[in-house]
Amino acid sequence: MLECILDLRRGIFHLQLECRLESGWTVIFGPSGSGKSTLLRLLAGLDRPDHGRIALDGNVLTDVSRSLFLKPGKRHTALVAQQPALFPHLSIAANVAYGLAGLDAHTRDARVHEMLDLVDGQGLAARRPRDLSGGEAQRIALARALAPLPRLLLLDEPFSALDGAASDALLSRLQSWVVEHGTQTVLVTHDATDAFATGAEVALLRQGRLTALGPAAQALAVERQRIVARLESL
């Protein structure tokens, strides 16, 4: 369970929200500039709030009032952004293995194999990032993030370079994997169809405020009507 009370100002933008995410899979939905990526960065420990607290399964990650702030590497969280940041000098297999230094060689190789299989990337193991397409790089970035078995997985529109069928197939496999491993997942998107397709709990953000939280049909009722009306007009 993820709990957060956050207050952050950046220029004219003001993120101010309180939420309790109990679902294993949550979609954060909202228009550009609503604070979706900012929220993920705060959860990952890449930014600090001006005021507030973040706790995961009862373990405090950030508490401004107590001057408590766990660094990103100590949070057991993984963030996959829209632009994959792979290490250009390493092979794809070495990229995936990067966070597994504490494992013995046999276990590390088995984990890399498992992750590449999950993202349909077995044939890419010996390549370098420069040899990958945008979609392939996004899949490898996901594999690298999952390899250390994070407790919290944060996804910031990570499948934007994949076509619809490939994205849907990967999302389906990923959902099964995170359930099996007990990894709470938060997926940021600006596409409401992602929320309905995954059957997720949905948190709707607008102008830095949480305006709805619940099943997709409930939280996105207005957005659903807009999509239906748009389809009917085609």
Buried (B, 14 or more C-beta within 10 A) or exposed (E): EBBBBBBBEEEEEBBBBEBEBEBBBBBBBBEEEBBBBBBBBBBBBBBEBEEBBBBBEEEBBBBBEEEEBBEEEEBBBBBBBBEBEBEEEBBBBBBBBBBBEEBEEEEBBEBBBBBBEBBBBEEBBEBBBEEBEEBBBBBBBBBBBBBBBBBBBBBBBBBBBBEEEBBBEBBEBBBEBBEEEEBBBBBBBBBBBBBBBBEBBBBBBBBBBBEBBBBBEEBBEEBBEEBEEEEEEE
